[in-house]
Amino acid sequence: MPIQPHPLPREPTAFEPHLPAEVVVRHRSAQQAGIDALNALLGEASAGDPPALDDLAREARGALAAHAAQAWAEDFYWSALRPPDAGHQDEPRGPLAESIAQSFGDLKRMRECFAEAASRLSGPGWLWLVQRGDRRLAILATPRSGTPLTGADTPLLACCLWPHALPDERPDARSRHLAAFWALLDWKAVGARMR
């Protein structure tokens, strides 16, 4: 059985106005193309139960590891986004809020650090909020399909900065994408990932 992306919780239009439906569809199409490439590399090995993406990303090498890491990161990204419904949790709470305050000072400063990391990332890649072994939080920027899976950090959230995720090619596309990301982020899902 081939690997498939996790389904979105709603139709692509549900993420509007923050993410236009055509951006969601383009992003999901690129995700499916990457998974198709991964399945092709797996070949006959994917005939039974598909291997866990996180295990493949950690243990495989070369193109197989890169495609597995990208597929895992895409699923991880989408699983922390939710449509802009009324009554959602706009800010982190509990242990996550406390850790953000201890590590960055406040949520505003964490978002500023995220934006700074995005501006320094040259080319496509990912931004991550991770929890370190000492329980502190940190922001990582990884080029291309790099993920924190191969290290000791626990990923809490991921923001895709590949061109297929961005609204367009204008110079401020990344900053507008980050604003949409924050508006759609499910802080409850992020907090549930803490150790």
Contacts in CASP RR format, 6 or more apart in sequence:
PFRMAT RR
TARGET T0000
AUTHOR 0000-0000-0000
METHOD contacts of the structure
MODEL  1
MPIQPHPLPREPTAFEPHLPAEVVVRHRSAQQAGIDALNALLGEASAGDP
PALDDLAREARGALAAHAAQAWAEDFYWSALRPPDAGHQDEPRGPLAESI
AQSFGDLKRMRECFAEAASRLSGPGWLWLVQRGDRRLAILATPRSGTPLT
GADTPLLACCLWPHALPDERPDARSRHLAAFWALLDWKAVGARMR
1 46 0 8 1.000
1 47 0 8 1.000
1 48 0 8 1.000
1 49 0 8 1.000
1 50 0 8 1.000
2 35 0 8 1.000
2 39 0 8 1.000
2 42 0 8 1.000
2 46 0 8 1.000
2 50 0 8 1.000
3 35 0 8 1.000
3 38 0 8 1.000
3 39 0 8 1.000
3 42 0 8 1.000
3 46 0 8 1.000
3 50 0 8 1.000
3 51 0 8 1.000
3 53 0 8 1.000
3 71 0 8 1.000
4 35 0 8 1.000
5 28 0 8 1.000
5 31 0 8 1.000
5 32 0 8 1.000
5 35 0 8 1.000
5 71 0 8 1.000
5 74 0 8 1.000
5 75 0 8 1.000
5 78 0 8 1.000
6 75 0 8 1.000
6 78 0 8 1.000
6 79 0 8 1.000
8 14 0 8 1.000
8 24 0 8 1.000
8 28 0 8 1.000
8 78 0 8 1.000
9 82 0 8 1.000
9 83 0 8 1.000
10 83 0 8 1.000
11 21 0 8 1.000
12 21 0 8 1.000
12 24 0 8 1.000
12 25 0 8 1.000
12 28 0 8 1.000
13 21 0 8 1.000
14 83 0 8 1.000
15 21 0 8 1.000
15 24 0 8 1.000
15 81 0 8 1.000
15 83 0 8 1.000
15 84 0 8 1.000
15 184 0 8 1.000
17 84 0 8 1.000
18 84 0 8 1.000
18 179 0 8 1.000
18 180 0 8 1.000
18 183 0 8 1.000
18 184 0 8 1.000
19 167 0 8 1.000
19 180 0 8 1.000
19 184 0 8 1.000
20 167 0 8 1.000
23 165 0 8 1.000
23 166 0 8 1.000
23 167 0 8 1.000
26 164 0 8 1.000
27 160 0 8 1.000
27 164 0 8 1.000
27 165 0 8 1.000
29 164 0 8 1.000
30 162 0 8 1.000
30 164 0 8 1.000
31 71 0 8 1.000
31 74 0 8 1.000
34 67 0 8 1.000
34 70 0 8 1.000
34 71 0 8 1.000
35 67 0 8 1.000
35 71 0 8 1.000
37 63 0 8 1.000
37 67 0 8 1.000
38 64 0 8 1.000
38 67 0 8 1.000
38 68 0 8 1.000
38 71 0 8 1.000
39 46 0 8 1.000
41 63 0 8 1.000
41 64 0 8 1.000
41 67 0 8 1.000
42 50 0 8 1.000
42 51 0 8 1.000
42 64 0 8 1.000
45 51 0 8 1.000
53 68 0 8 1.000
53 71 0 8 1.000
53 72 0 8 1.000
53 75 0 8 1.000
54 72 0 8 1.000
54 149 0 8 1.000
56 64 0 8 1.000
56 65 0 8 1.000
56 68 0 8 1.000
56 72 0 8 1.000
57 65 0 8 1.000
57 68 0 8 1.000
57 69 0 8 1.000
57 72 0 8 1.000
57 147 0 8 1.000
57 149 0 8 1.000
57 150 0 8 1.000
58 149 0 8 1.000
58 150 0 8 1.000
59 65 0 8 1.000
60 68 0 8 1.000
66 144 0 8 1.000
66 145 0 8 1.000
66 146 0 8 1.000
67 145 0 8 1.000
69 145 0 8 1.000
69 146 0 8 1.000
69 147 0 8 1.000
69 149 0 8 1.000
70 144 0 8 1.000
70 145 0 8 1.000
72 147 0 8 1.000
72 149 0 8 1.000
73 126 0 8 1.000
73 145 0 8 1.000
73 146 0 8 1.000
73 147 0 8 1.000
73 158 0 8 1.000
73 160 0 8 1.000
74 160 0 8 1.000
76 155 0 8 1.000
76 158 0 8 1.000
77 126 0 8 1.000
77 158 0 8 1.000
77 159 0 8 1.000
77 160 0 8 1.000
79 189 0 8 1.000
80 157 0 8 1.000
80 158 0 8 1.000
80 185 0 8 1.000
80 186 0 8 1.000
80 189 0 8 1.000
80 190 0 8 1.000
81 181 0 8 1.000
81 184 0 8 1.000
81 185 0 8 1.000
81 186 0 8 1.000
82 88 0 8 1.000
82 184 0 8 1.000
82 185 0 8 1.000
82 186 0 8 1.000
82 189 0 8 1.000
83 184 0 8 1.000
84 183 0 8 1.000
84 184 0 8 1.000
88 186 0 8 1.000
89 186 0 8 1.000
89 187 0 8 1.000
89 188 0 8 1.000
90 187 0 8 1.000
91 97 0 8 1.000
91 107 0 8 1.000
91 187 0 8 1.000
92 100 0 8 1.000
92 107 0 8 1.000
92 187 0 8 1.000
92 190 0 8 1.000
92 191 0 8 1.000
93 187 0 8 1.000
93 188 0 8 1.000
95 191 0 8 1.000
95 194 0 8 1.000
96 156 0 8 1.000
96 187 0 8 1.000
96 190 0 8 1.000
96 191 0 8 1.000
96 194 0 8 1.000
97 107 0 8 1.000
99 131 0 8 1.000
99 135 0 8 1.000
99 136 0 8 1.000
99 137 0 8 1.000
99 194 0 8 1.000
100 106 0 8 1.000
100 107 0 8 1.000
100 110 0 8 1.000
100 137 0 8 1.000
102 136 0 8 1.000
102 137 0 8 1.000
103 110 0 8 1.000
103 136 0 8 1.000
103 137 0 8 1.000
103 138 0 8 1.000
104 110 0 8 1.000
104 113 0 8 1.000
104 137 0 8 1.000
110 129 0 8 1.000
110 137 0 8 1.000
110 139 0 8 1.000
111 178 0 8 1.000
111 182 0 8 1.000
113 139 0 8 1.000
114 127 0 8 1.000
114 129 0 8 1.000
114 139 0 8 1.000
114 159 0 8 1.000
114 178 0 8 1.000
115 175 0 8 1.000
115 178 0 8 1.000
117 127 0 8 1.000
117 139 0 8 1.000
117 140 0 8 1.000
117 141 0 8 1.000
118 127 0 8 1.000
118 141 0 8 1.000
118 159 0 8 1.000
118 161 0 8 1.000
118 174 0 8 1.000
118 175 0 8 1.000
118 178 0 8 1.000
119 174 0 8 1.000
120 141 0 8 1.000
121 127 0 8 1.000
121 141 0 8 1.000
121 143 0 8 1.000
121 161 0 8 1.000
122 143 0 8 1.000
123 143 0 8 1.000
123 161 0 8 1.000
124 143 0 8 1.000
124 144 0 8 1.000
124 161 0 8 1.000
124 162 0 8 1.000
124 163 0 8 1.000
125 141 0 8 1.000
125 142 0 8 1.000
125 143 0 8 1.000
125 144 0 8 1.000
125 145 0 8 1.000
125 146 0 8 1.000
125 160 0 8 1.000
125 161 0 8 1.000
125 162 0 8 1.000
126 141 0 8 1.000
126 142 0 8 1.000
126 146 0 8 1.000
126 147 0 8 1.000
126 158 0 8 1.000
126 159 0 8 1.000
126 160 0 8 1.000
126 161 0 8 1.000
127 139 0 8 1.000
127 140 0 8 1.000
127 141 0 8 1.000
127 158 0 8 1.000
127 159 0 8 1.000
127 161 0 8 1.000
128 139 0 8 1.000
128 140 0 8 1.000
128 141 0 8 1.000
128 142 0 8 1.000
128 147 0 8 1.000
128 148 0 8 1.000
128 153 0 8 1.000
128 155 0 8 1.000
128 156 0 8 1.000
128 157 0 8 1.000
128 158 0 8 1.000
128 159 0 8 1.000
129 137 0 8 1.000
129 138 0 8 1.000
129 139 0 8 1.000
129 155 0 8 1.000
129 156 0 8 1.000
129 157 0 8 1.000
129 190 0 8 1.000
130 137 0 8 1.000
130 138 0 8 1.000
130 139 0 8 1.000
130 140 0 8 1.000
130 148 0 8 1.000
130 153 0 8 1.000
130 154 0 8 1.000
130 155 0 8 1.000
130 156 0 8 1.000
131 137 0 8 1.000
131 153 0 8 1.000
131 154 0 8 1.000
131 156 0 8 1.000
131 193 0 8 1.000
131 194 0 8 1.000
131 195 0 8 1.000
132 138 0 8 1.000
132 152 0 8 1.000
132 153 0 8 1.000
133 152 0 8 1.000
133 153 0 8 1.000
133 154 0 8 1.000
133 195 0 8 1.000
135 195 0 8 1.000
137 156 0 8 1.000
138 153 0 8 1.000
140 148 0 8 1.000
140 153 0 8 1.000
142 148 0 8 1.000
147 155 0 8 1.000
147 158 0 8 1.000
148 154 0 8 1.000
148 155 0 8 1.000
149 155 0 8 1.000
154 193 0 8 1.000
154 194 0 8 1.000
154 195 0 8 1.000
155 193 0 8 1.000
156 190 0 8 1.000
156 191 0 8 1.000
156 193 0 8 1.000
156 194 0 8 1.000
157 185 0 8 1.000
157 190 0 8 1.000
157 193 0 8 1.000
159 177 0 8 1.000
159 178 0 8 1.000
159 181 0 8 1.000
161 174 0 8 1.000
161 177 0 8 1.000
163 169 0 8 1.000
165 177 0 8 1.000
166 173 0 8 1.000
166 174 0 8 1.000
166 177 0 8 1.000
167 173 0 8 1.000
167 176 0 8 1.000
167 177 0 8 1.000
167 180 0 8 1.000
END
